[in-house]
C-alpha cells in the first residue's frame, strides 16, 4: 500500500511539473527551438525536461511571460507559432543570426511591453501588425536589414519609451504622426535611407532625451522648436542633406548650445557650437 501511495505521489508531482504551461505555449517554444537550430544554441534546451528549467524562459502563474535568448546563437527564421505565446511581456533575441521576415502573428502578443530583436539579419518591412501591441514600451529592431517605410500603425503605440530602428535600410519620411508618441525618451533612425524634412511635430515629444537621425538623406533645417525639448541631452543629425551642418551634442543641454538666429532672420537654426 505504501508503495502504491508513493507511486501515485510521484505521478502527481511529475504531472504537475510538466503542466506549468498550456500545450499551445509549449508547442510554440518547441517550434522556436526547432526553427532556430536549437541544438547549436550556446545554451540549449532539453525539450524533455520541465519548461521552467529551460534557459531564458520565465514562467509566472503557469504562463510564459519572458524569453531572453540574447547572444545565444539562434539561426533561422522566427516561426509563426511564436504568436501563440500570448502572455509574453518581454522578448529579447538580440545579438543572434535570425534572418528572413518577422512573422505577422506577432500581433497576437498584446501583453508585450518589450520587443528586442536587434543585431540580427531580419529583412523585409517592419510588420504593421506591431501597431496592435498597445502596451509596448520598448521596440528595438536596430542593426538588421529591414526595408521600406516606417508603418504609420506604429504611431499608435503611445506607451513607447524607446523606438530604436537605426542601422537598417528604411526609406521614406518620418511620419508626422510620430508627434503622438509623447512618452518617447529615445528615438533612433540613424544610418538608414530616409529622406524629407525633419517634422516639427517631433518637438511635441517633451520627454525626449536622445534623438539620433544622422546618416540619412534628410533635407531642410532643424525645427526651431527643438530648443523647447528641455530633457534632450543627445542629438545627432550629421551626414544628411540639411541646409547646414550641425555638430552632434551629447551629455549637455542642447538649448544651451544652440545659437538661434536673430528675430529678424529667417526661421532657421545656426550651426551648433561645440562648447
Secondary structure by P-SEA (a helix, b strand, c coil): caaaaaaaaaaaaaaaaaacccaaaaaaaaaaaaaacccccccccccccccccccccccccccccbbbbccccccccccccccccccccbbbbccccccccccccccccccccbbbbccccccccccccccccccccbbbbccccccccccccccccccccbbbbccccccccccccccccccccbbbbccccccccccccccccccccbbbbcccccccccccccccccccccccccccccccccccccccccccccccccccccccccccccc
